[in-house]
Every structure is written in C-alpha cells, then in structure tokens.
Amino acid sequence: MLRIRFRRWLPATLLALTFGTSGSMAAPSETEPLRWNVPAEQAECPAGDTAVWSRYRGGRDCIRYFAAGDLDSAPLAMIVFYGDRTSRARRDPSMIPNNTVRAQRAYAARLSTRFGLPVIIVARPGTYGSSGNHFHRRQAAEFLALNGALDAIRKRHRIGRFVLVGQSGGATAAAALLTLGRTDISCAVLTSGAYALVERAEFLRRQNGLPSRPGRDETGLRNPYDPLAYVSGIAPDKNRLIIVIGSPEDRLTPFRFQKEFADAVEARGHRVRLTEHAAPPPLHHVLTGVGLRTAAQCATGGRGRGATVETLSGRSQIVPSKAPRGP
C-alpha cells in the first residue's frame, strides 16, 4: 500500500516542481521551442545562465544567450550574432529549425571545441527567445538592447574582452556595438554586413522591381540606426582589429557599402582590414564559415585552429579550414 501511494504522490510532486502552484511553467525546458517576437516581461525572463535582463536608454529587453566552453573569468570570449531571420520569424516556433536551448547550446559547443575558445551565441531581439520585434530590426533599440546584454553577460561571467563576429544583419549589429563606444572588443569580424541602410533599401527595391520608398529601410521603417553614420562613436584602441569581409557580387548587401564603411572607419584612424571573398550563388552573400574561422584566428593572434590569413597585393585571402555547420 505504501508503494502504491508513493507512486501516486511522485508525479503530482514533479508537476508542482515543474509548473509551480499557478500552473505556469517556472523554467523553460531545454527542448521547448523558444518564443519569437514577444513583449519584454521581466517575470517571463528565465533565471539562470541563458538570459539577461537588459535595461537601456528608452527601453528594456530579455536577451537570450547560449554559451559553451570555460566561460567564467575567461580573458576572451567569442560573441556570435546571426543574420536576419525574417522567414523563420513568420513561422510557428515549433516549426523553426534548431529553435531550442539544447540545439543552440550544442552549436555553441561545436564552435567552442573547434576553435578552442568560449563561445556565446547572443540572440537578437525577437529571435530565439529574446524579447522584441524582429521586424523592427536595425532600429536603435535593437542595438541598445544587445549592448546592455553584453554588459550584463560580461559582469555575470567576469569576462575580460570579446571577439565579435556577425553575418549580414548580425554584422550590422556588431558594427553598431562598436559605434556605441565599447572598449572591451579585441577584434570584430563583419561578414556581408548591411550599411548605408536607406540607400541599400532603395537599391534592393530597384533590383526587385519594387516602388521607391524614400527615407525607409528595407524593413519599411524610418530612422534606422546606420553604423556608417556613427563611426565617430568607435572608441580608440590601437590593439583592436576590425575585419570587413564581403563578396563583390553580393546581391543583398552590396560590397560598395561595405567598403564605404571600412573606408570611413579607417579614416578615423582605426585598424581595419577589408577583404574580398567569394560567396555561393545565386545571392553571393553567405560568408558565415569564413567569418567564424577568421574571428577564431584573430582571437588567437594567428596561433589558433581556424583559418590562416595571407595578404596578397593589398587584399587578404582566407585559406579556410572546416568549421561546424550552423543552424
């Protein structure tokens, strides 16, 4: 009889521990689909080591992050920003690939193992559990939220400095963080980044046969935060290297705008390297792998397990090694 009562008591107790007395889940499961485009509610921001509450001028957000490697008191950690995820943002969260804490942490672990560095994937607002609206990306709030998140992550884990790496919209985010005056960036690798945002949006509309919308970003919003307009905010640092990598054939983020950003940064006296690199057709845009390898190489000063960089006639050629496939 005692055994029967114990078996009946145990499931009820586990349910109480998992869901709490109110019936709402106390902490999300590692396999539960992460929510997208949700409001910022501190009570819903999960405690633990996968989220920070970011307060910034004019707003606040719960920013999710997924880490691997020996993070606590690390002298250096790699921060990874994904590109835009608009097609995924329109789906039900359960249908978005790799949309769980477990999947994101597993990818961070593969990167950390491959490159021998602590790795932190930081989810941009509105994606992979971070609050905010991904359809309002490239507004100042997106970058301020990420800036506050890096401050909180650095404080929580007592990290020394960061290496930033981002692809496309993630590169724009990393560039924006530089313009916000951060002094804890040892290297930033920006692949296929979007700059000159209003001019770029008009280029894309002409390319796709769409009507002009003067003054509006590709999102349709006015007043995007364009890193190209704020390069004066980049903090002086003679040891920091900014690497801009793009394909001259890029159909989404024209290389001429990437070059314009690199030239503007160099004109302010910063160390910057502009690199041309082939990207797969038809868009000639995705350079995620080479960006990650270059960031790892930059982090280790040429002694790491990533790609090597050779300078040929004023251009840098990336000699690749394999990198883990991303989500």
Stockholm file with secondary structure:
# STOCKHOLM 1.0

chainA/1-327         MLRIRFRRWLPATLLALTFGTSGSMAAPSETEPLRWNVPAEQAECPAGDTAVWSRYRGGRDCIRYFAAGDLDSAPLAMIVFYGDRTSRARRDPSMIPNNTVRAQRAYAARLSTRFGLPVIIVARPGTYGSSGNHFHRRQAAEFLALNGALDAIRKRHRIGRFVLVGQSGGATAAAALLTLGRTDISCAVLTSGAYALVERAEFLRRQNGLPSRPGRDETGLRNPYDPLAYVSGIAPDKNRLIIVIGSPEDRLTPFRFQKEFADAVEARGHRVRLTEHAAPPPLHHVLTGVGLRTAAQCATGGRGRGATVETLSGRSQIVPSKAPRGP
#=GR chainA/1-327 SS CHHHHHHHHHHHHHHHHHHCTTSSCSSCCTTSCCCCSCCCCGGGSCCSSSEEEEEETTEEEEEEEEEESSCTTCSEEEEEECCCCHHHHTSCGGGSTTCSHHHHHHHHHHHHHHHTSCEEEECCTTSTTCCSCGGGTTSHHHHHHHHHHHHHHHHHHTCCEEEEEEETHHHHHHHHHHHTTCSCEEEEEEESCCCSHHHHHHHHHHHTTCCCCTTBCTTSCBSCCCGGGGGGGSCCCTTCEEEEEECTTCSSSCHHHHHHHHHHHHHTTCCEEEEECCCCTTTTCCCHHHHHHHHHHHHHTTCSSSCEEEEETTEEEEECCCCCCCC
#=GC SS_cons         CHHHHHHHHHHHHHHHHHHCTTSSCSSCCTTSCCCCSCCCCGGGSCCSSSEEEEEETTEEEEEEEEEESSCTTCSEEEEEECCCCHHHHTSCGGGSTTCSHHHHHHHHHHHHHHHTSCEEEECCTTSTTCCSCGGGTTSHHHHHHHHHHHHHHHHHHTCCEEEEEEETHHHHHHHHHHHTTCSCEEEEEEESCCCSHHHHHHHHHHHTTCCCCTTBCTTSCBSCCCGGGGGGGSCCCTTCEEEEEECTTCSSSCHHHHHHHHHHHHHTTCCEEEEECCCCTTTTCCCHHHHHHHHHHHHHTTCSSSCEEEEETTEEEEECCCCCCCC
//
